[in-house]
Amino acid sequence: MKHTPLTFAIGLALGLVCAPPAAAQDAAAPSATSTEAQKKQQSATQLSEVTVSARRRDESMEKVPVAVSAFGEDDMKDLQATSIDGLQGAVPNMNIVQGRGSSSSVNIFIRGIGQPDALQTFDPGVGMYVDDVYYSRIQGALISLFDVDRIEVLRGPQGTLYGKNSTGGAVKVVTKNPGTTPEGSVEATFGNYGRREGRFYGSTPLSKDGAWSASLAGAITRNDGYVKDNEGHRYNDDDTKSIRGKLRYHPSETFDGVLTLDYTKMDTALTLGQPVSPLTQTDLARGPVVLLRPNLDEKYNFHTETSFDPDKGQKLTHKGAALNMSWRLSDQWNLKSITAIRKLDSNSYIDIDASKYQLGDVFVGFRQKQVSQELQLAFDNGSNLQSVFGAYFLRENVPSTQYAYADDLFALAGRKITFLRSIDDDLTTKSYAAFGHVNWEFTPSWTLAAGLRYSRESKDYDRTTSTFWGVPFMALDETVALAKSKTWSAWTPTVSLQKQFNPQAMGYISASRGFKSGGFNGRANAANEAKNPEFDPEYVWTYEAGLKLRSADNRLQANIAAFHSDYKDFQARVSEIQNSGSLTPTFAFPVINAAKLKMDGFEVEGVALLGTGTKLSTQIGYLDARYDKFDDARLNPANPQYNPHLHDHVPFSPKWTSRIAVSQTFSVGGGALTVGADASYRTETWLSVDNYTALSQKAYTLAGLFGVFDSGDGHWQLRAGVRNATNKVYKTDGQEFSSVGNIRTAYYGMPRNYYGSVRYNF
């Protein structure tokens, strides 16, 4: 193959799969009381077993018939990740980046399925869970990683145990629980672009018997931004404050209860990109006028313009309370309750066109509140039968106000026409579900698992859209109001058969169905479109086969999965440029159940310990995602907007994703010094449903370096690193609003950035 990172990664994976067991080592697994230096020295000779809760109970990752990647706290640090999008490149066939034009949203696609639009009326395609509490908006889901115990990424539909809106998969964040031993840490980080961060964590028992304990964790993360305008104002910055407190009551092995309170506040400047297509004004007397023609032959230099005042930024508060309780009813039965309430308030200005012109300047403010309750009854006979049965309820209310300012969009004989559109809407969602899952080892080494979930969801949507035109068209002002209600339901089964060939090898086959409910298009602006904004659910069936392998000496480990997905009724948000025979844009952004897709692919994850202290790991993903059909009038040669290549590519679905990482640990002065490097590669990626070359990113590789020293007494840790070491300029996301001023805007990843940190553990 042409690119070295991919070639090397494939070779390593094949080596992991085919390598014979090496001689066993007599190394002890790291203990809970080991210092960081001791843990690293011990883990240099053996891979530790990873525990996940992918099937709603704790299991070894290598015994679960699910494609799952897991990352502990140290793994995230070695990835140099400070927020959830730091997983980009570390999970096969996954795209996870900061959402377009927003400092607080996250765009997640797994195996070609996701939802990039942060507008509150669109549901995600990958479920996000924090301590088993579902986060229903991608806005506010760009989670800061300051007290994380582990992160699990489940690939493929998780419709049985996790429900709706997990058609692509699920991302589970598990935070630290307080224990019976006092512990804590403080950490400070400084870097370029004005980066300064502070983190702390503390946990302590509150009673002599250890029944009561508490923890408190927090983080302040700031940087000045890596995008400038011509006047020196900075954008694409960070200013986030987060805190999480936990109170735990664990009087005996029969009861465990944890009350969690968390609060996050963000206050940033605009998140700006670069216009990548000519921006146009519609002169009602003369026709289209080009206002800006970007020079795409020049490399983007992270300078831009905006029509917004620099004080117009993006503010968000996200807070919640959760009560997780579990009862051991008997040796075989356990009951669990997860009760949560969350509130998300967001006020964001977004310069969609990223220019000095007022074409796509918007304000979006919403107040989201969700209440959820889940009950799980688990059974384990201690031998060959495990099961979980449950019920789930969620109620969500999201009122919002939006303004679109476009004083440069229209003119009459060269004279600008003032334009303002306002939208007030209110969406209420009620979700109900019941589910069951049974795992049965029906004969030694053979296990059959099956589950079924019934989901029912109702949505009530009220909306008022008002359009105001300036002189000379005041008479064209109009208001459109609507009230809609709709209910959808679905059955989502899963079944798997696994074979434990020997203690080091397991294979499985599975089939699972995912469901994403229908909804109402919050971008329905045209009068006829706004009266009927409804779209239907989408569904996916995925068929998977996998192998999970580990050498007898615990020095080699590999997970392999191959899959095929049938995905139908894809909810595609597209653009319509203008009505036939009219100079006036339609402002139409219809959501249509346009497409059927097929996805075929495979994934390999491997880790090898070579010699003493050398760790080599790789992740490889191959994805062939294509449309079986796409019902779009613009694919008809008779349509004035005919474009035969408009849907040649599935967005955010690169054919190849891969990563290779190496680290070496040395004993230095009684402590441990670890140095590491990684390179991640992905092929061409399309950044919007409507395919335009300007909104695509060609294949690229990113590299990172780090070094960390852990003192022998376990108290001090010093770390330094650089991300995007080669200073690659690459696109991560895109805005496609061709029906308004031909807007197409690309957003870029951060340039080369470096940092140093010091941490004290006590």
N, C-alpha and C positions, 0 to 999 in steps of 0.2 A: 504494500500500500504506500501511498505517497507521503503521508504524514507520520513522522516518527512516533509521537505519543500513542497514536492508535495502533501502529504496528507492534510497538513494545508491549502495550497493554494486552493485545490478543495473545502474543507469545507467552507472556507471564501467566495468563489465565489457563492456557493449554498446559503449561508446565505444572500449575497447581492441580489440575484435574488428573494429569497422567503420572505425577511424581510418585514413586514408591515411598512407603513410610521410612523415616530415618530412625536412628537408634533413639530409644526413649531417654528422656532427661529426668533427673530427680529434683526438679525445681518445685518449690511450694507455690501454691496460688497466693496472690496478695491477700493479706488479711485486712479486716476493717480498721485495725489500729496501725497499719503500716504507714510510714511517712511517704510523701510523694516520691522521694528518691528511692526508697526501698521498693515501692510499687513498680517503678520504671525498671529497676534492675531485675526484679523478679519476672516481670512480663517480657523481658528480653529473651527468655528461654522457652516460654510456653504461652500460647494463646488462651485467654480465659473464656469461659462459657458466657454467652450473652443471654440474658433473660428479657423476654418481651411479653406484652399483654395484648397481642394482636387479636386474640380470640376471647377477650374479656376475662382472661385468667392468666396468671404467670406461667410461662412455659419457656423451655430452651428454644432459642430462635431456630436451631437446627432440627427441631422436632415439629415445627409448625408448617403445614402445607399451604403456605402463603408466601408470595414474594415480598419480603420485608427487609428493609435496611435499618440498622440501629446505630445511634451515636451517643456515647456518653459525654460527660462534661469535658474530659480531656480531649476526646475526639473533636469536639466543636472548637476547642482552643487551637488544636493543630490545624484545623481548617481555616483558622483565623477569622472565625465567624462571630460577629457581635449581635446579629439579628437573624431571623429565620431564613432570609434569602442567602445567607452564607452557605447553605446546602447546595447552591447551584454548582453543578459539575460533579458532586459527590454521590449522586444517586442515578443509576442508569435510566434513560428515557424519561427524565424529569426536567421540567423547566420551572424554575422558581426565582422570580426577580421582583424588584420593587415595581409596583403598578404604575401605569402611565400617568404622568402629570400629578402624582400624589406622593406625599412624603410618608403616608401611613398605610397604604394598601399593598397587597401582595398578589402577584399574578402567578398562579400555580397550574401547570399542565402536567399530567402523568399519562404516558402512552397515548398522547394526542388528544386527551380530554381535559377540558378546563373551562374557565370563564374569565376573560381579561377585563370586562367592563365593571368598574367599581360603583356604577350607579346603583342606588339602594334597591331598585326593583328587580335586579338580576341576581340570581342565586349562584353560588360557586359550584364548580364541577368536581372539586376536590375538598373533602371535609377537613376542617381544622378543629382540633380538640386540645384543650389544655386541662389536664387532670380530669379527663373524661367529660368535660363540659364543652358542648358544641358552640363554636363561634360562627354565627350565621352570615356575617358580612365579610367580604375580603378587605373592606375598609377597616382599619384598626387591627388587622391580622398580621402586620409586619412586626412580629413579636420580638422584643429585646430579650437576649439570652443572658440573664444575670443570676438565676438560681435554678438552672436546669439540671435535673438528674440524668435524663436521657431523652432522646427524640427518636420516634419510630416512624418510618415512612412505609405505608402499606400500598403496594401497587396493584391495580386492578380493582374492579367493583367491590365495594364493601357494604352492599345493600342489605345483607341479612343482620349483621351485628351492629352496623353503624347507621343504616337507614338512608334516607333521601340525600341527594346532593353529594354523594360519595361515589359517583359513577367512575371517576378516574382513579380514585383511591382515597387515602386518608393520611393526614399528618398529625401525629399524636405527640404532644409535648407533656412530659411528666416532670413536675417540679419537686424539689427536695421537701421531704417531710421532717419535722423535728423528731429527734430521737432522745435516748436516755443519757447520752454523753455530751457534755458541753463542747461546742466547736464553733469556729467562726473564721472569718477572713476579711481583710480590707485590701483593695487593689486600686492603683492609680495608673493611668495610661496617657501618654502624650505622643503626638505625631504631627505630620505635616497637614496642611489645610486647616490649621488651628485646632486639630483634634485634641480634646481633653476629656477624660472619662474618669469616673469614680464608681466603684462598686463595693458593696459590703454584704456580708452574710453572717448571721449569728443564730445559734440554736442552743437551747438549754432546757433541762428539766425544771419544772416548777414545784415539784413535790418530792419528798424523800423516797417514796416508793416508785417514782418514775411514771406514775399514772398520768400526770399532767406534764406537758411540755409545750414549748412555743418556739417559733422562729420568726426572724424578721430579715428581709433582704431588700436591697434597693440599688438603683443605678441612676447615674446622671451621665448622659452621653451627648457630647457637643462637637460639632465642627463648623467651620465658617463657610463651607460650600465650595464646590469645585467648578461652578459656572459663574462667569462675570458678564455684566453688560458693559456698554461703552463708557459709562460713568463710574465704573468701579464697584457697583453694588454686587453683592454675592448672592447666589441662589443654589438650590440643590444642597442645602445644608442639613444639619441635624441639631435639634434641641429637645431632648426627651428626658423626662423624669419618670421613673417607675419605682413602685414599692409594693411588696407583697408580705403580708403577715399571716402566720398560721398558728392556730391553737389546737392542740391535739389532746384527746382523752383516750387513754389506752390502759384501762385498769387491769385487764386480763386478756387471755388469748381468745375470749369469747366476744369481745367488743372493741372496736376501733373507730373513733370519730375524729374528723379533721374539719375545722372551720377555717376557711380561707377568705381573706379580704385583699383585693388588689386595686391599684390605682395607677393610671398612666396619663401623663399630660405631654402633649407635643405642641410646639409653637415654632414653626419654621417659615422661611421665606418661600416664594413660589418654587415649584419644581418645573424647570424649563427644558425643552428639547430644541430641536432644529427643524425648521421647515424644509422638506425635501421635494416639494413640487411647487410650480409657480402658483402664487396666491393671486386670486382674481376678484375683481369688483364687477358687479352687474350694473351697467349703465342702461336704464330702461329705454333710452333713446338711441344708444349707439351700439349696445351689445357688450360682451365681456371686455374688461380692461385688466391687463396684467399689472399688479401693484408691486410684486416682488418675484424675482427669478433667481432662486438660489444657485450658487455655483457648486455643484456636487463634485467637481473635479478637485476641489480643495479639501484637504483633510480637516475634519472638524477640530477646532481649536478651543472648544469649551467657552466661547464667547457668544452672546446672543443679545437679542433685544426683546423688550416687552412693552406693551401699551399700558400696563398696570403701574400704579404707583408702587415703589419698592416696599412701602409699608403694608401693602395688601399681601397677606400670606396665607398660611394654612394652619388652623388650630384644631386640636382634637383632645378630648378627654374620654378615657375608657376606664370603666370601673365595674367591679362586680363583687359578689359574695357567693360562696358555695359551701355546702355542708355535705361532706362525704361520710357516710356511716356504714359500717359492716358488722353483722352479727354472725357468730358461729352458732347455728341452731343445734347442731349435733356433729358427730364425727364426719358426717357425709353431706350435710346441708349448710349452706351459707346464704345470707340475705344481705343485699347491698342497696343503699339508697343514695342517689345523687340529686341534690336540690340546688338550683342556681338561679340567680338573677343578675342580669348584666345591663349596663347602660352605656351608650356610645353617642357622644355629641360631637359633631363635626361641622366646621365652618371653613370652607376652602375656596379660594380664588384660583382659577386655572386658566392660564393663557394657552388655549388649545393650539392656536396658530403659531405661537412662539415668535411673534414679530412685533414691530412697532405699530402695526395696523390693528384696528379693532374689528376683527372678523369673527373670531371664536373665543371671545372673552366671557367667562362664565363665573358665577358664584353658585355654589351648592352647599346648602346647610340642611342638616337633618338631625333628628333626635330619635335614636333607636333604643328600644327597651325590649328585652326578652326575658321570659320566665320559663324554666324547664324543670321537669321532674322525670327521673328514670328509676325504675326498680328492677333489680336482677336477683333471681333465685338460682343459685348454682348447686349442682350435685356432683359428688366425686366419691365413688365407692372404694377408692384407694387402690384400684386395680385396673380394670379394663373399660370402665364406663364413666364419662364425664358429660355434663350437660349444663346449659344455662337457659333460663326462660326469663322474659322481661316484658316491660311495658314502658312506653315513653310518651311524654307530652311536652309540647313547646307552644308558647304564644308569643308572637313578636308584633310590635307596632312600630312603624317607621313613618312619621310625618316629615315632610321636607318642603323646602322653598328653594327655587332655582331662578336665576336671572341670566339671560343671555344678552350681551351688549354687542352690537354690530353696526356702529355708525359708519364704518368704511365698506360695508358690504354692498350697499346700493347707492346709485347716483342717478340723476336726471340731467343729461346734457352737461356733465362735469360737476354738477352740484350734489354734494353728499346728502343723503336722506337718513335722518335719525331713525334707529331701529332698536326696539327693546322687546324681549319676550320674557314673560314671567310665568312660572309654573308653581302651583301649590298642589301637592298630592299627599295622600295618606294611605298606607298599605298596612293591613292587618292580616297576619297569617296564623292559622291554628293547625298544628300537626299532631296526629295521634298515630301510635304504632304499637304492635305487639309482635314478639319474636320468640323463636326457640331454636336451639342448636344442640345437637347431640354428637358426641365423639365416642365411637365404640370399637375397641380392639376385638374383633369377632373371632380371631384366631391368632396365635402368637406371630408377631411381626406384621400383621395386616390390620389396618385401621380404616374404618369407614366413618366419615363425618357428613352430616346433612343438617341443613337449617332452612328456616322459612320466616319471612317477615311480611306483615301486612301493614301498609302505610296509607293513611288518609290525610289529605291536606286541603284546607279551604283558605281562599284569599278574598278579601274585600278591598276594593281599590276605588278611591275617590280622587278626582283630578279636575283642576281648573287651569286652563291655558289661556293667557291673554297676550295679544300682540299689539304693540303700539308703534305706529309709523309717524315720522315727523313730516314737516312741510315738504311737499305740497299734498300729502296723501293722508291727512288726519282721518278722513272718512273711511279708510281701510282698516281701522282698528277693529279687532274681533276678539270674542271670548268663546271658548269651547269648554263645556263642562260635561263630565260623565261620572257614572257610578256603576261599578261592575262587581260581580261576585261569581266565583267559580270553585268547584271542588274536583279534585283528582284523587285517584287511589291506585295502588299497585301491589302486586305480590312479587317479592324478590327472594328467590331461593338460592341456595348454594349447596354443592355436593363435592366431596373429595374422597379419593381412595389413595392411601399411602402404604408403602412397603418399607420396613426397616430391614435392609439387606444384611447389615451387620452393625456393630456399635458405631462405625465410622461413616456409614452411608445410608441415606434415606431418599426414596423417590416418591413422587406423587403426581396425580392428575386431578384436575378440578374443573368445575364449571360454576359460574356465578353470574347473577343478573344485577344490574344497577338501574336506578330510577332517579331522574331529576324532574321535579314537578313543573307544571306549566306556570304561566304568570302573565304579567301585564307590562307592556313596553313603556318604560318611563321616558323614552326618547321619541315618543310618537308626537311629532310637532305639527305635521300637515293636518288640516281640518278633517278630511275624510279618514285619515289614519288614526287621529286622536279619538275618534268615536268608536273605534274597534281595535284596541291595542292588545288583544289577547293572543297568546301563543300556547301551544300544547306541550305536554311533557316530552322528554327524550329518554331513550332506553338503550342499554348495552348488554350484550351477552359476551362473556369472555371465557375462553377455554384455554387451560394452562397445563403444562407439564414441567416438572422441576426435579432437580437433584440437589441434595445438600450433603457435602463431603467434608471430612476432617481426617487428617492422618492420625495414626495411633499415638504418635509422640506429641500431638498438639502443637505442631509447628507449621502445618499447612491447613488451610481451610478455604472452601469454595462453595458458592451457591450459584446454580444455573437454572434459568427459567426460559421457556419458550411459550408463546401465547398467540392466540388468534381472537380478535374481537369483531363482533357485528354491532354496529352503532347506528341507530335510526332516529329519525325526527330531530336531527341536530338543530338546536336553536341558534340560527345564524343572524347576527345583526349586520345588515348590509346598508349600502347607500344608494339613493336614486338621485342622479345629478339634476335633472330637470324634466318637466313635462314636454312631450313631443310638440314642436312648433312654438314653444314659449321661451322667452329669454329669462324668465323668473325661475330661480332655483326652487325646488320643492321643499327643502329642509327635511326631507323624508329619510328616516333611519329605521326602516321596518325590521322587525324580528320575525323571521319566517322559519317554520319547520321544514327546512329546505332540502336536507341531505340525508343520504345513507352512506356510511363509511365502513371500510374494512381496515383493520390494523393487524399486521403480522410482525412479530419481532422476537428477539431473544435478549437475555440479560445475563451477564456474568459478573460476580463479585468475588474477589479472592484476596487472601492475606497469606504471606509467607514470612517466617522468621528464618533468617539466613545467618549462620554462625551465631555469634553472641552479640546481641544488641542491635542487629540490623533488621529492620521491618520494611517489607515491600508489599504494597497493596495496589489493587486496580479495580476499576469498575468500567464495564463496557455495556453499552446499549445499542441495539439495532432496531429501527422502527420503520416499517413500510406502511405509512398511513395514506390512504387514497379514497377519493369519493367514488362510490358506485353510481350515484346520481346527485345532481344539484339543481333544484327547481328554481331558476332565476331567469326572469324574462330577458335579462341582458345577455344571456347565452343564445338567444334566438337571433339569427341573422337579420330578421325583419325589424328588430328593435333599434331605434336611433342610437342607443347606448351600447350596441353590440360589442362584446369583447370576448372572444373565444378562450382566452387564457385567464379569465378573471378568477377562476377557481381551480387552477391546476394543482395547487399545493394546499395542504392542511396546515393551518397556522400553528406555530410553536411546537412543531414536530420534526426536528432535525433527524435525518436518517441515521446518523451515528453520533453517539455521545460517549466519551471515554475520559478516564482520569488515571494517572499513575502517580504514586507517592512513595517516597523512600525516607526513612529516618534512621539515625544511628545514635545510640545511647552509650556514653562513656562514663566511667567512674572517675570523678575528679574531686580530690580533697575531701573524701568522705561523702560527697554529694553526687548528683547525676547531671551530666550535660547532654542534652539531646539537640541535634541539628537535623533539619528536614527540608525537603523540597517537594513540590508537586507541579504537575502540568495537566490541565484539563483541555479537552478538544471537543468541538462540535461542528458538524457540517452546516450547510446553508440553512437558515431559519427564516421563515416568513412570519411577519409581525402583525398581520391583520387577515380577517376572513376574505375581504376583497384583496386579491393579490396585485400589488403594484411593486415593480422592481425597486423603487426608492424605499419601500418599506420591507426590505429584506436585509439580512445580514449574512454575508459570505462566511465560509468556514474560517474558524480562527482558533488559536490556542492561547490560554492564559497560564502564567507561571507564578509561583509563590515560593518564598523562602522563610524559614524561621529558625530561631535558636532559643532554648530555654534551659536555665540552670535551677535545679532544686537543691537546696542545702541539705546536708546530712541530718540535721535535727528536725527537718520537716517544716520549719517556720518560714523560710524565705524562698520566694520564687522570682526569678528575673527572666523576662521574655522580650524578644525583639523580633520583628518580622517585616516583610514587604509583600504587598499584594499587587497583582498586575505588574510584575517586575519588568517586563519588556515595554511597558507603557502603551499597550495596545488600545487603539480607539475602536470601539465596537458598540453596536446598537443592542439594546435589551428589550425594547417595547416600542409600540407605535400607536399614534392616534390616526384614525382614518375617518374623516368627515368630508368626503369629496363633494357632497351635496351642499356644502356651505363654503363658498370661496375656494373650492378645490383644496381644502386643508388636508395635508398629510404631514405628520410631525413624528420625528424619530427621537427616542430617548437613549442616552448612552450610559454605559457603565463607568465607574470611577476610574480616573487615570491612576498611574503608579502612586501608591501611598505606602508610607512606612510608619512605624511606631515603636515605642518601647514601653514596657510596663514593669511595675514592681508590685509584688503581692506578699502580704504577711498573714500566715495562718496561726491561729491560736486556739 
